[in-house]
Amino acid sequence: MSDCARRLDDLEQQSCRCGDRACRPRRDHAIFWREHFCDLLANFANRSRSSRSRRTGRAAQPTDSSMKTAALENANLAPSRHRVVADLAELVKARLTLLVLLTTAVGFYLGSESPVDYVALFHVVFGTAAAAAGAAALNQWWERRVDALMRRTRTRPIPAGRMPPSQALVLGIALSVFGVAYLAIVCNLLSAILTAITIGIYIFAYTPLKRSSTGNTAVGAIPGAIPPIIGWAAARGDIGVGAWSLFAIIFLWQLPHFFAIAWMYREDYSRAGFRMISSDDRSGERSASQSVFFCILLLVMAGLPAFLGIVNFVYLAIELLLGGLFITVAMRFLRLRTPGAARALFITSIVYLPLLLGALVLTKS
């Protein structure tokens, strides 16, 4: 008997004693309506649940079984404007794109003659933003099946079933083409060519290499380090030694940054079939020692802008302080080799770069 029927029966028993014969016809009549009323309520509830399921289950499900599993875990999330905006931000890797724009802007600023043309700065940042967002969307489209296997990426819009792969593909291509074309028309051809090269390496070299070679991190650091050159080229129309010094700084910074991430999530990467230096580095010795090496190399190379006359020597003091802190945290990771030490290195890398870029801007010659 349903909860509804039991409640009605209890109420009936309170108002009518079972031993009273005059009450029996009324009770039989009440039982008849009670059963029909409860059936109507049950049918209405079932229809409401099925209607909600249909409304929240309209997103196209990927064909891969692991993607279906991830999608089912998120099937009860009602679509909303906030959810759509959040999904788009995650698809284009908004935080990573902001970092790209920051390095592009710094490259433009350092490559500019005084006074800085802020309208031109806006144009190069806008075009680079579109291209970077498109490349990120194409990367997630390419890795949609392996993303479904990793805990840290299985809730992304495509593997979670909230966005059809075809939609992400079209958006990625459109944004990439628009960004390159915009830079070619509004800025200059060199900045557009560099942007196209960046997208090409990121999508067609780095992305597939993640499943075949542990050298993927170094290859992936190349497109990550080109944006300041794009900014410099947009400002000057050429690529000088100053632009290459910025490339070296961003390239070297990425290695300890990603080594820390790869070691923290080594099991997740292995589950997805990615070949990272941390995959067979359970002790963390290799990841930590390479992090220390590249932090030391970064300390040396980050001083180049001062010796090239791009910035004054006040920058050098700031750079040495930040670099020394970075090395100290990396050596702690080498000594302890714990998830906490790896996370500390990761957080330090996030703090280090904006401070260093800020020092470059503030001490420009």
Buried (B, 14 or more C-beta within 10 A) or exposed (E): EEEBBEEBBEEBEEEBEEEEEEBEEEBEEBBEEBBEEBEEEEEEEEEEEEEEEEEBEEBBBBEBEBBBBBBEEBBEBEEEEEEEEBBBBBBBBBEBBEBBBBBBBBBBBBBBEEEBBEEBBEBBBBBBBBBBBBBBBBBBBBBBBBBBBBEEBBBBBBBBBBBBBEBBBEBBBEBBBBBBBBBBEBBBEBBBBBBBBBBBBBBEBBBEBBEEEBEBBBBBBBBBBBBBBBBBBBBBEEBBEBBBBBBBBBBBBBBBBBBBBBBBBBEBBBEBBBBBBBBEBEEBEBBBBBBBBBBBBBBEBBBBBBEBEBBEEEBBEBBEEBBEBBBEBBBBBBEBBEEEBBBBBBEBBEEBBEBBBEBBEEBBE
